[in-house]
């Protein structure tokens, strides 16, 4: 069984924990509106006003002018994330982090030690409350796709278990927008077809879906039929390490996209350094509003896990290697592959550790 664990409004929750006077107030963690920053996180009070992550800060301030705006402390959030990861690894070595605040855990082999998978999920939530004073939402299921959907259904502080024999009954009533990859544009196509639930999509012939959506049609068909065979892959065994985000609203402003890429790169770089891994190939993933998805990659002269070097490559891909399209972007992803253990790399005569380069 697999757990998907997603911390609730992580950055904002950490700020509220450290400053109890913020509790009950709308809190936005992000860059300043004056410098074209973006919202990195918003607590649930701010979300009531329509504020969400990846939104331009200037728009967030218009929606919620009385919000408390806090500059992100990525280094500090990363240290809290390390504490979260430590708790995960006390239950299973099979932890696949997706970002600082989200991970898949395969607990199949841990049940003989800690009890059923659902009980493991409850124990982890309890540890978070007692040791970190933070809450998380947990989905428990037999595959990644269903576990991730389950964790999102009852946020914040949610806990949803989907037994193997109940998956189809669980999925069928849900809106098609719950399927990975279906955004506003694709959702409108299904709406025009009168297909509003996953169950209705499941009744569509695969050939029809392929005609409408190309290769994505089979992807939708498989998910609607609860098919997801992906394994939980820990960072150390991964062939690549990546992170991506789907924006609540499509983004056309390049400065906002740049700001969001900075956070994606930082999270990937920290995971590389956490495991003393370096990578040589940088990849950018972009999904446009019409759902066309493209990737661009660049192979560096030397392997690295230094944020600045990875960011420079990512920014070059974003600004110089994308096709000339005028559509806004709904998903942005960043990854590093061709991984190697940096501890095995030999230092040259002039190579000396430079701590400032890791900031």
ABEGO torsion letter per residue (X at the ends): XBBBBBBBGAAAAAAAAABAAABGBBBBBEBBAAAGBBBABBBAAAAAAGBBBGBBAAAAAAABAABBBBBBBAAAAAAAAAAAAAAAAAABABBBBABAABBBBBAAAAAAAAEBAAAAAAAAAAAAAAAAGBBBBBBBBABAAAAAAAAAAAOBGBBBBBBAAAAAAAAAABBAAABBGBBAAAAAAAAAAGBABAAAAAABBAAAAAAAAEAAAAAAAAAAAGBBABBBBBAAABABBBBBBBBABBBABAAAAAAAAAAAAAAAAAAAAAAGBBBABBBBBBBBAAGBBBBBBBBBABBBABAAAAAAAAAAAAAAABBBBABBBABBBBBBBGBBBAAABBBBAABBBBAAAAX
